[in-house]
Amino acid sequence: MSVSLTTDHLFMLFCTALVFTMQAGFFCLEAGLSRSKNSINVAMKNIMDMCVATCLFWCCGFGLMFGESIEGWAGTSYFFLDPQTYGINNSFKFLFHMVMCGTAITIASGAVAERMKFRAYLIFTVLISALTYPLFGHWAWGIHDGATTGWLKDLGFIDFAGSTVVHSIGGWCALAAVIVIGPRYGRFDKEGRKHSFQGHNLPLAALGVFILWTGWLGFNAGSEEHFTNRTPLILINTVLASAFGGLVTYLIQTAQGKLIQVDLVLNGILAGLVAVTAGCHVYTPWIAVLVGSFAAYAMIYATDVLTKLKIDDVVGAFPVHAGSGVWGTIAVALFAPIDSLTPGYSRVDQLLVQLLGCLIAMVWAFGTSWLFLKLFSQVQSLRVTEEAEQAGLNTVEHGATTEMHDLLTTMQSHLNGDHHAIAEADPFTDAGLIAMQYNRVVETNQKMLTDLTKREVMLSKAKEAAEAAAQSKTEFLANMSHEIRTPMTAILGYTELLKDEIETQPDAENQLDAIETIQKNGDHLLTIINDILDLSKLEAGKMTIEQVPCSPHQLLRDVIELMEVKATAKQIKLIHNQENLLPEIINSDPTRLRQILVNLIGNAIKFTEVGNVTVKAQMSSTTSNLLEIEVTDTGIGMTEEQAHGLFMPFIQADTSMTRKFGGTGLGLSISKRLAEMLGGDIEIVRTKADEGSTFRVSIDVGTHDPSSLISWDKSKTKAEPSTEITPIPENISASEFNVLLAEDGLDNQRLISFLLKKEGAEVTLAQNGYEAFEKGIGRLKTGKHYDLILMDMQMPVLDGYEATAKLREAGYKAPIIALTAHAMNGDREKCLEAGCDDFLTKPLEKEKFIETIHYQVNRYRYLLQPESSIDLVHSTGSGI
């Protein structure tokens, strides 16, 4: 054996050892960029994939890669390599390429970290080490007995140390795996925004890069297979490309004004190493600098693409190894000296061959991996469950923990209520020192538990008392509403009837004044009741807000038309500024917004004797989703002292306001709270005694297209969104119909019966819910229904809720309308859930009452027609 031969063997042995240390570098990098709960799993993967690579590469991988070739596609010898049979040269070659195979496999490990099952990962490594890597290696590097055998190498493909053969193959396999497996739970939200998972030990990751950097010297230099005069050039190019890759990554982040991401700079170094690997044997140092610098750009771009596609690559394996590997392979054709290219090839010829090699690598590695994983996933799950991922693969996959994990488990047990668990403390470790201090906190906390328990008992009793008081208050308000609204139905109803009768008589002016006075004061009393109920619901947190599409133009138009009557009565002008553009449709609660505007404009009219009230609507100039409506009056205004506390309940500017103008002082307080629930506020923009005031209400209208803003005039042509109801032909009429009126109040029986008979109805009375049920069922047994049942919900014997539910259970399908003096939050829903088709509150609004009666009867008769294609089924909430 010659001295030269021995030197070459020692050189290859040294390079093999360096490449072997890259496995440790990959482990440190992956462990540092993963969370600590997965660090042991990372260690096991890196150990076992090297074991798998060694065994399979010895059994078949080396033979497939460098054995005697079948038409350039696969080797057929060197299986189960024996040094005594195949010689010392092949033995050293086997060792070197064995550790390179381990490198290709480990690339995928970092990409799928923290969620892939350990057994599934090992089976995946079998595919790469036994098939994917050695076969492509044969195509690109195949040499047997000194002769080129690989078909791709025979075409002139150049990849000196494996930018494509090792790194792109590993990167494409990794990409297929992360696509099939999916991102870690919580990595991306539903809108596609990423949430960064911080690696638990970035210094460890940096150590891993230093180890890889060192090992890469053997990776590139060993690919020469001899110590030659090109070896120093290879080493220098390797170091320069990697250094500039890291530096350019840093400069890019600095130029973008971003904080420096440590993991990205580390990947920049690795990207430079990957890219220069394909041509480090022929580049000049300046070319190596150029290739390494552009590799940083390729890596960053590939990283951004993965993020946009919501692909979760924990360590950036694809951007570093595939992205930079493709660039490095192409760079050979662009920058290598022309005499180092394939003999007879121009740069364009070489570029086409390099592109072909990159394409074949992508299709082969990505395709085989994706297909294999897809098929395997049909047999066995590739990833752990969400619960297992949250717990960490250390415990789930290996039953192993760390001191820090044990400490965190103890802390979690405390959070779950076990206050007696004490963390084990080893004073000679960082986690132990933390545990010692934590135990002191736990001991102190335990001493406080007794006092806290006593306080909790006291607070619990106080809470029960407060809840009982709140419940009593709610029940009181509900009963008050019922007890006041029930007689108010008769008062206002009969007042309306008297007014209709007297209007037809001569000399009725004085009588009409008296009746209108009764009606006005009754309406005022009802308004006060509604305000008190609204305030109670707000304070109890039971007021609900809906978000539905509505037209701000139509809403403003409705309110202006309503309030113009009051303004005209006081001989003041109500002006609406129509110049500003508003969205065609907004998302808000039109009922509550209308309530706020009616209150603000009503106040402005009430406190203005001379001049005008101006309403101006516009989108906020500072916040795009805020609609601002200003109400300005020329009324009495306020001093600064009077304005203070104006939005507090039962407070007006001063006590003389109540005497002169009336009111409870609840309107502004309720409106302000409603505005806040709508995502905005009410504020006093300007006020001065005897000069008037300006109030501004703002509400959140949700996102909208700025280009969809329209003017007041244009909005007149836009139809207001509405809910579709059953179409009723004109020939269907409710001129004669029969009604069952379930009402226990004698006065209300007479009033409602009068209104119904006036509309052509035949009225049957029921004194309670049980009687209503009996009469409804009795009518049903005759094969007929009442055209309509009006059901008071508060009755003796059997209330309206139970009576309605029993009728529906018995198959009664005709309309049932709830009549109730309850108007608290949830009362409508309660009635509809019981089986009612509609809901009317007392006191009854005559026009709405009659309109609802006719609609429900007409709808019922239409559904009974044989030609109607609509099934006759109960449909809640179908009223007008």
VENTA-V665628 format. One line per field, one symbol per residue. phi: phi as a letter, one per 30 degrees, with the letter a starting at -180 (. if undefined). A space follows every 50 residues. Layout:
phi = ???
//
This chain:
phi = .ddedddddddddddddddddddddddddddddcdedcdddddddddddd dddddddddbdddddbdedchicadbbidhebeddcjddddddeeddddd dededdededdceibdddddddddddeddcbdddddeddcbebbhicdbd dddddjdcaecjececddeddddddedddddjdddidbdddiddbdcddd adedddddddddedddddedddddibdbddeededddddddddddddded ddddddicddddddddddddddddddedbddbddeddddddddddddddd dddddedddhccceciddedcdedddeddddeddbdeddcdeeicddded ddddddddddddddddddddddddddddcbddbddddddddjdeddcbic bcedddddddddddddjddcdcddbcdcbdddddddddddddddddddde ddddddddddddddddddddddddddddddedddddddeddddddddedd ddedcdhcddddedddddddddddddddddddddddddddicdcbcbbda cddddddddddddddddddchbdcccdcddcbddbbcacddddddddddd ddddddcccbjabccbcadddcbdccccbcccbcddibddddddidcddi cceaddddddcijcicedddddddddddibabbddaaaeibjbbcbcbbd cidadedcdbdddddddcddebddbddbdddcbcdbacbcccacdddded ddddddddcjcccccbdaddddddddddddddjbbddacccddcbdibdd ddddddddddjdcddbcdcbcdbddjddddddddkddabbccdddedddd ddeddddedddddddddddcddbdbdicdd
//
